[in-house]
Amino acid sequence: MNHGMNHLSLAVRLALTAGIFTAAGIAQAQTQTPPTDTSSSSDQNTPPSKNKAKTLQSVVVTGSLIRRVDVETASPVVTLDRATISNSGKPVLGDVLQQMPSISGNATNPQNNSNGGGVASPLLEGGDGASRVSLRGLGINRTLVLVNGQRMANPDLNLIPPEMIERVDVLAEGASTVYGSDAIGGVVNFILRKDFQGAQVSLNDGISSHGDAQRHGFNLTAGATGDRFSIAGGLDYNKYDAVLGRRRSFSKQQLYLSSGSVVAAGSSSIPTGRIQLPAAIAGQYGCDINTSGTADVTLAQGNGSAQGDYRCRLGSDTYNYAALNYIQTAQKRTNGFVLGSFDFTDSLTGFVDAFYNHTVSSGQDAPSPVGTGDGLIISADNPINPFGVTFSQSPIAGDPNSGYSFQTRLTGAGTRVHSYKTDTGQINAGLRGNFGQDSSWIWDASVNYSHTQREQRDTNEVDIPALQASVDNGANIFNQADPSVGEQLRGGVKSPLYVFTQATKQAQIDASGELGDLPGGPMQLSVGALYRKQTMNYTVSSFAVLDPVTTTCGILQEACGSPARGDLNVKEVYAETLIPLLSELPWVHALNLDIGIRSSNYSTTGTTTNGKIALEWRPSTDLLLRGTISQVFRSPNLDELYDGRTLVQPNLNDPCVGRTAAELAQHAAACQSVPVNWGGNSPAQVNTFYSGAATVGATLKPEKGKSIDLGLVYDPDWLPGLSTSVDFWHIYLSDTLTAIQADTVVNACFNDNANPYCSFIQRQGTNSRTPGQVFLINTPVVNLGNLNTTGIDYTLRYKVPHFNLGSSDPGNFRAGLSTSYTSSYKINATPGEPGAKAVNYAGTYTPQFGNISRWRGTVTLNWEKGNWNAQWQSRYINKLTALNADAVFAGVNIPMASVTYHSIQLGYAVPSIHTRFDIGVDNLSNKLPPLIYQNGANYNVDTATYDVLGRYYWARATVKF
């Protein structure tokens, strides 16, 4: 444990301990009126009595199929109500949800500039202005996002207008029996508004203390409600300006570790060129000649037409690519929604929920690095070449003065801009009703259709053949400072287009009601069935299609992609029953058993059946003890099944290096064609193809595991307004779906000649100049590894009883504390392999798993008086360690300090003009994010977790008619 914890961390731990001992010491409680603060996860109502059950209204309870009046059940649901969302001042929901303590790991948001070029699953990439959530650090694929209990085709939280939402329920436990696949870390369920009357216009604006990152937008919502109908609709628009990395001190240049010190550096691909010359020529500059008999020079002056224009290249000659990256992507969103219902009869209601979103966004990277390694050739007789040698990837037959390298940065062609246009629509329509006033049974039937299409266009991607033609025709690539050269080089770039389309069609029918009376009350049952079909299609411009034979395409390898197409369907039946065992007895105010089961038949992976059992025990009206054990699963999605090939170039620690003939014979499958005492791959980076399993002829099965939650909720009658909860959670997964690593493939084959991964390895043959050299390793998505995580959640809410200070009324106060502690996050990436063991990533940051801080928490204080209201919120992220994945500094870990963010909001309503004004400041203390350096972080920080904009001011005006 950390003995240097700050005061907030200490307060959180003391509050947790106090909550446990307080609840444990309860002897008896009296009946009380439950609190009404819906922002709490600890509101508690008593179960319905027998005479109330038959008038039970249809109430959606996130985490259960049973319709019931209990706000608190066996499932630990945290609810964000409309007031909480409004007080945050955030125009998009992603910024609100990603600040919850139970959210951790890797997620995407508008601070992620990753372009995802060439990747066949673009909805999982950054740069498109999307925000996605990762509950429990389990990843965005293991968190299910719902709208009124229906899946979102594109789980981008920013697609949903906040004015469309009544509340947001967050269930941070496995819920596969209720919602099916993907609900492993939990679910985020957006509950839509009903019965909106009148019209409302809202304007918002904001700007950072740096004078940038401006945002502005508006919202228009209108609705009407009658005796038999309800309809509401709205339009929402928001625009965010881009922010360049050079606008912040921590991201204006890439930081590196060197000899124990932090240095600002950059890429060795520089606009003035990194030009390799033989010693006979390089000697005239006084350069140090390396062991290969060469040295590097770079342009120092002039136009590069004479050898005197050059000097020796120094280690400090680097290019600051970070300055041109976005730390906030540019984005514009337009949303529209319609929510309606109509009562045809007292027993039959029709409903429709529909929304549409159009998002335009863009990310930006520095100009492309390019050179002979990409196939460019600058011949000795080219007039622009003053050195009399040929620059090429390898020696050219018949040209003894060839094979010298040349590398530059194509600044003359401009920055690489990645523009996105995303259109998403979803409609859920159906009928719901009952079987008459004398029956407790209700039913609903619905159809759901959703469609999303994302177009990604990359500008200024290098077209090698066209660039070669420009150079051959006299474009002086040695002198990119000349604007006329830039004009010529711009003829050597292209703009590939990648289009991702995904659609879902679903039909579902449900029914629920009472089966009969038990000693504890009426037994309830909910049953249902659904059919869902999902399709995916991904297209790539022809010149950007990756050739699996050559590992290249018509542009630089980084932007090569592969088309992909696939579909799947699932048929599911499910049931859940609530069995009230006992009630109204000493020490048993209520004892309920909840049992659920779901059978899912996937066209891709077959049938899986999963169940849950939950127990709710109320010793008294103000105490709830709860526990849930459920089986969870995640079927492979369309990306994991059918993604096309994408080139990745990791470093490989090849076990075949330096082996004797006898050793090579023992490991023939992994070391095919490797010579005796082989020196290894040169360069150490090797080509690997990421892809879906089906692309390489492999099959997948679902991830499976268990989710366990044990907790208590306490609303003491001796302290009205107080509500607290503690939940201990544990999630275990096996056969996790992951893209296998090159090291894992080679080592598995090395240890077992019959391992199926051996077919993934392709080495150069004995007739090659480089026998044994790895040409390609397939690294598709596979079932591999176990994941085990445990922790504790604690919440405390207190509504201060109203009081007066003499003749003065100070108003009403509410306080809240919400924390999450991750005690372990263990990954065994290769179970069954020799030496394989689980690694605990709790308290660490890695590029693969993201930020798994042990402690996260929020403290909120609200005040209301008359037309005034205010909020203060503090958000805490505990310190952690960045595990350095850079092979050059293997084992060098980087401490990351704890961070506390403060935000304030002040609101005032003017009833005479039906207007409300709100102002606020986020990151009040202008807290900087902790630095990571070269650990997979393009901006030296973890943009998925920490604020990068600094102090931010916002304002909003809302007019109601």
Secondary structure, 3 states (H helix, E strand, C coil): CCCCCCHHHHHHHHHHHHHHHHHHCCCCCCCCCCCCCCCCCCCCCCCCCHHHHCCCCCCCCCCCCCCCCCCCCCCCEEEEEHHHHHHHCCCCHHHHHCCCCCECECCCCCCCCCCCCCCCCHHHCCCCCCCCCCECCCCHHHEEEEECCEECCCCCHHHCCHHHEEEEEEECCCCHHHHCCCCCCEEEEEEECCCCCEEEEEEEEEEECCCCCCEEEEEEEEEEECCCEEEEEEEEEEEECCEEHHHCCCCCCEEEEECCEEEEECECCCCCCEEEEEHHHHHHHCCCCCCCCEEEEEECCCCCCCHHHEEECCCCCCECHHHHCEEECEEEEEEEEEEEEEEEECCEEEEEEEEEEEEEEEEEECCCEEEHHHCCCECCCCCCCCCCCCECCCCECCECCCCECEEEECHHHCCEEEEEEEEEEEEEEEEEEECCCCCCCEEEEEEEEEEEEEEEEEECEECHHHHHHHHHCCCCCCCCCCHHHHHHHHHHEECCEEEEEEEEEEEEEEEEEEEEEECCEEEEEEEEEEEEEEEEEEEECHHHECECCCCECCCCHHHCECCEEEEEEEEEEEEEEEEEEEEEECCEEEEEEEEEEEEEEECCCEEEEEEEEEEEEEEECCEEEEEEEEEEEECCCHHHHHCCCEEECCECCCCCCCCCHHHHHHCCCCCCCCCCCCCCCCCCECCEEEECCHHHCCCCCCEEEEEEEEEEEECCCCCCCEEEEEEEEEEEEECCEEECCHHHHHHHHHHCCCCHHHHHEEECCCCCCCCCCEEEEEEEEEECCEEEEEEEEEEEEEECCCCCECCECCCEEEEEEEEEEEEEEEEECCCCCCCCCCEECCCEEECCCEEECCEEEEEEEEEEECCEEEEEEEEEECCEEEECCCHHHCCCEEEECCEEEEEEEEEEEEHHHCEEEEEEEECCCCCCCCCCCCCCCCCCCCCCCCCCCCCEEEEEEEEEC
